């Protein structure tokens, strides 16, 4: 199964582009699902579905054309399917603090539930080979980064903390129940967490395999939007994802004679040229501004035909992994493709067997191979869009050897 992630700054047209891509793939005979991962769903609106059909969706796939389905994850429905014990415990805990019951149940839908629910579907559809192509209409950039960072975060929690927490609570529960009025999580709560982790097993590797999954960034030829796209490109690389295309949407078409648009045309030309310099060798695709809103199957099909003229939308246009370990001159070297990063922006640390790379507000754990056990990062170099980190054996390990 091929997986395509479409994301970008809010308002750039990522949902429209994702929907148009779905129609283009379905027209090629590929069984395609467009899955909305954005809490503020607009996928059904892009297809101009009437209210009666929208009312019947309930978070399940709905056929909108031959070979094409759309699905908007409904977190309220997902709680009943996957989160009942977890959400129930949190709601009870909140209610004990004096929060009104209905509000407590609403607050128990905590950030991340929607993203994890979407990940559960991604893994399930991949295991079942339910579709030829799965398109993820992701939330705006910041939330999308949280989405892609969840699998390694959950995996780290399950491996490092879950068993310890469960074991301690199993011993301490009788005493804790005597000294506090707060509800203590039951064994069913931990069983629910473990079952969820099992359903997510393997999704991180699936999403980081460039042969299967690539990210496509949708942007506009404007300074603020392009800067966010540049940062997103860097951060997706940090999290181990491959960006195989950048789509510049809503460019003013050639032939406009009205002088009112002349300054806009010059601005767009400037930032389009800048985008090509920034993202090379990643391909840049352009979409012209239409004379009306792009809504409904006909408009989306027209956009898809324009965007993918002569291209296979399901192809992978870049397969180079964003980071890789190599051995050079007897030392191990980690190379990360992080265009636009400056050396002073990077902070490195080693914790619990992981290399922790911090860029601004984003932090990512990169597992250190067992062959590097006892090694520490000693040198880092930023050059030509790459961060190179050299590992050497620690003094204690060297003395032990």
Number of C-alpha atoms within 10 A of each C-alpha: 19 19 25 25 22 30 30 29 22 15 12 21 20 25 28 25 24 28 31 30 26 29 30 25 21 20 16 12 13 18 19 29 29 27 27 27 28 22 15 9 19 15 22 23 15 21 21 14 15 10 10 8 10 15 8 10 16 16 18 15 16 19 13 15 15 13 19 24 21 25 23 25 24 19 21 15 14 18 19 11 10 19 21 14 20 20 22 18 19 19 22 18 19 20 16 15 10 9 15 12 14 11 12 21 18 12 15 20 19 10 10 13 18 21 23 22 22 25 22 20 15 20 19 15 17 19 12 9 11 14 18 19 25 25 24 24 28 25 25 18 23 16 17 22 18 16 19 20 20 17 22 18 14 17 17 14 13 16 10 12 11 16 14 12 12 17 10 10 17 13 10 11 13 11 10 14 12 8 8 9 10 13 14 16 18 15 13 12 19 17 14 16 17 15 13 17 17 11 14 21 16 14 18 19 14 18 24 19 17 24 19 18 23 26 24 19 24 28 27 25 26 17 15 10 17 22 14 16 23 18 16 21 25 22 23 21 19 24 21 24 24 28 30 23 22 23 24 24 20 17 18 19 12 8 6 11 8 7 9 9 12 13 10 15 17 11 14 20 16 14 17 21 11 14 23 15 11 15 19 11 12 15 15 16 14 20 19 15 14 13 8 7 10 21 18 17 18 13 17 23 20 14 24 23 15 14 21 16 10 8 9 12 18 22 13 20 18 17 16 15 18 21 20 13 15 11 11 9 6 8 13 19 20 17 20 21 25 23 21 17 20 15 13 8 9 14 13 14 12 16 9 11 17 15 17 17 18 16 18 10 5 14 16 18 21 17 14 19 10 9 8 14 13 16 22 19 18 12 11 18 13 20 15 11 15 18 20 20 19 20 19 18 18 15 12 10 12 11 8 7 7
